Amino acid sequence: MLLAANDLCVRLGGRAILADVSFAAGRGEFVGLVGPNGAGKTTLLRALAGLVTPTSGTVSYDGRPLSAVPRDERARRVAALFQGEAVGWPMRVAEIVALGRLPHRRAFSGLGPADQSAITRAMTLTGVDHLAGRTGPTLSSGERMRVLLARALAVEAGMLLADEPITALDPANQLDVMRLLRDIAHRGTGVVAVLHDLTLAARFCDRLVVVDRGRIGADDRPDAALSDRVLTDVFEIRAARGRHADGTCYLLPWARLAPAETEELR
C-alpha cells in the first residue's frame, strides 16, 4: 500500500497550517514526521487519516483519492493512533483492544477466530496481555498508550499512523515501542509516526520527513534529513554526533542556539 499527499494545503481557523506538502510512504518502511512544535505534523497525520479536509491538494491510497475510498474500507486499510484519545470507559483492556477489529466485522456479529488471533497478537506484541482484565480508568498514562497501540495493531491494516506514540512512556518502554514499530514496518506494514525525540527518531526510523512551518524542510534517511543545516534552520539547536560500539550512528540534541547565533550560522 502506498499512502501519498500531493500538493496538500490545509487551513484551519483562517490560518494556513500546511502549504504544498507532498510526500509518500509505503509498506515496509518506518517514516518519522519530525519538526518543532506547531510545525503542522499532527495536522498532516490527521489529513492522511482523512480526519482533516484539505483546502487543496489530495491524499491518495494506492493512487485512489481518499474521497473515493469508502469509510469502511479506509478503516481496514489505515489504522490510526492519536494523542488525547480517552480510555475512561469502564471496559476491560481486552475489550478495548477488540475495538480494533470492528472494521472487519458485520454489524452485531461476534468475534471470530481471526479476530481473536489478531487481538492476542496485538496484546502480546505491545506487552499488555497481562493487563487484559484491567479497566481503562485504572491504567497509567504509559499503559494507556500501549493499550491504544495494541488496539491500532489489532486492525492489521496495511498502514499505521501514530501521533507521538512514545510521549507518555518511560525510557525502557520508549525503546520497546520504537523497536516494535520498526519491526512491524519491516514485516510489511507501513508506519508513519509523529515523533519529538530526535535521538530515537534518527536511530529507529528508515526515513525522516522534517516539517517546518507547514512545509517539508527535508525528506531523506535520518542522517541526511537531520543535517547540521536543518538542525540550525528548523530546530535552532546544535547536536552532538557519535558512533556506538555496534556501529550505529547517533545524534544527541546538545544546545539551543541564541537568535543571533542562529542568524550567523544561516
N, C-alpha and C positions, 0 to 999 in steps of 0.2 A: 504494500500500500504506500502511495505517495501523497503526502499532505503538503499543499502549497499555498502560499499567499502571493498574489500578483498585484503590484502597484496599489497596495492596501492603504486606504486613508480612513481614519476614524475621528469623528468629532463628538465630544460629549460635553453637554452644558455650554455649547457655543465655543469650546476650546479645542484646538487641534491636538489630538493625543498621538496619533500615528500619521505619518506622511510618506507615501510612495514606498511602502515596505514590500519587499519581495524576497522570499527565501522558501526553501523546500526541505522537508525531512522525510526519510523513508524507513522502511523496515530494516532492522539490523544495526541501527545507529542510535547513539545516545547523544542528543543535542542539548546543550545548556544555553538558556537565554540569560544573559548577564547584563548588568548596567546599573547606573546609580538609581537611587530612589526616585520615583516619579518619571522614569525614562519611557514608560509605556509597555513594560514587559508583560504584566498581567493582563493588560488590555489586549495585547497581541495574542496571548494564550486564549483569552475568552473569545476573541474573534475566530481563532482557529477551531474552537469548540462549537461555534455557532451561537454563542451566548451574547455576542455584541454584533450589531448590524453595521457593516462598513458604510461609510459615506460614499466611497467609490472604491473601485478595485474588486477583486474576487478572492474567495477561498475555495479551493477545489480538492476533492478526494479522487485520486486516480484519474485526473483530467475532467471529472464531473463537477460542475459548480455546486457548492454546498446547498444552494437553494433548490437544486434538483434532486437532492438525496432525501428520501422520506425520513422523518424523525426516528422511527423505529429502527431503520437500517443504520442511521447515524449513531444511535445509541449502542448498536452492536459492534460498530467498526472503530469507534473512538471512545475510550474511557477517559474520564477527567476527574481530577482531584484538586479542589481549590481551597485556599486559606479561608477560615471563617465558617466552614461547614460545621453545623451543630451536630452533636451526638448526645443531646439532652434527653432523648426519649428513653423510657424505661424498657428498652429492648435488650435482649442478650446479645453479646458480641457476635455469636454465630448467626443470629437473625439479621444483624446489621450487615455483615459480610454477604449474606444471602441476597440482599437487595441488589447486589451487582449482577445477579442472574435474571432480573426482571426483563431486560430486553430480549431474552431468549425464550421466555415463557408465554404461553397463551393466557388470556385473562382467566383468573380464578383457578388455574391449574397448579398442582403441587410441584415440588422439586423432584426431578427425575435423577437417575444415576449419573448422567453427565453433569448436572447441576451440583450434586453432592461432591463429585470428584473435583470440580473446579473450585468449590468453596474450601474443601480440605487442602488443596494445593496452595491456594492463596494464603490461607491462615498459617500453613507450615512455612512457606517462603518468608512471610513477614514476621514470623515468630510470635504470633498471637494465639496459637492454638490453645495454650494454657489459660487464656482469658475467655474461652468460649462461653462459660456460664455467667460471666460478669455482665453488668448492665452499663449502658452508656454513661450515666451520671457518676459512676464510681471510678471512671478511668482518669488517669493523669493526662496532661496535655500530650506527652510523648506517646503514651499508649493509644490515645485517641487518634493521633496522626497515623500510627501503624495500622490501626483497625480500618481507617478510611482508605489507606493504601491497599489493604487486603480486599476491601470492597471493590476498588477500581480494578485490581488484578483479577478478581473473580469474573469480570466481564469477558476476559480472554479476547480483548479487542486487538486489532492489528496495530493500533496506535494508542499510546498512553500519554496524556497531557497532565503535568503535575506542577502546581504552583507552590513553590517553597516547601518541598516535601521533608526537609530536614531541619526547619527552623526551630521546632519545639523539642528537638531531640538532644540528648547529651552526646559528647564526642564519640563514645563507643557505638551508640545507635546511629549516629550520623554516618560513620564509616560503614556500618552494616547496610543501611538503606542505599547509600551511594553504590556500594558493591552490588547490591541486589538489582538496582536499576540498570547498571552496566551489564550484568549477566542476563537480565531479561531482554535487553536490547540485542545482545549478541546471540540470543537464541531465536531472534527473528521479529520481535515486537519493536516498533519504533517508539522511542521515548523522547519527549520534549519537556524539559523542566526549567522553571524559573529558579535561579539559584543566586544567592548573595555571597556565599563563601567562595572566593576566587581560588583559594588553595585547593579545595576539594573539587571544584568545577574543573580546574586545569588538570588535576590528577586523574579523574574518572571519566570525563566526557570525551567522546570521539571528536566532537566539534563544538565550538562556541560561537554563538551569534551575539554580538555586542549591540545592545540597543542604546542609542544616545539621542536624547531629546526627540523621541518619536521616529527616529530613522535608524537604519542599520549602519553602525560605525565600523564593523568588521564581521567577517564570516569566514572562519578558517579553523584549522587544527588549533588546539589550545595555545601552544607556544607562539604561534604566529598571530592569533587573534588578540592575545594579551601582550602585545609588543610594548616596548617602553613608550613609544609614541601614544598608543591607545591608553595606557595607564596614566600618562600625563594629561592628555587632552580630554579623555572621557571621565576617568575616575579621580583625577587630581591627586594621585598618590605616587610614591616611589616604592618599588618592591625589591626584596632580596631573592635571588635565584640560586639554586643549587642542584646537586645530583645526589640522590640517595645511594647507599651501597649496592642496592639491587639494580642500579642503572636508571631508575625513574627520575626524571627532572621534576623539580617542584618550584613553586612560586609562593612567596610569603609577603603580603602587604606589610610595608615597614613604616612608612611615614607619610603623613598628609602634607601636601605641598602648600605653601603660602601662596596667595593670589599673585604676588609679584614674581615668585619663583616659577609658578605655572606659566605666566606670560613669557618669561625669559626662555624657558625650555621649549615653548612653542615656536 
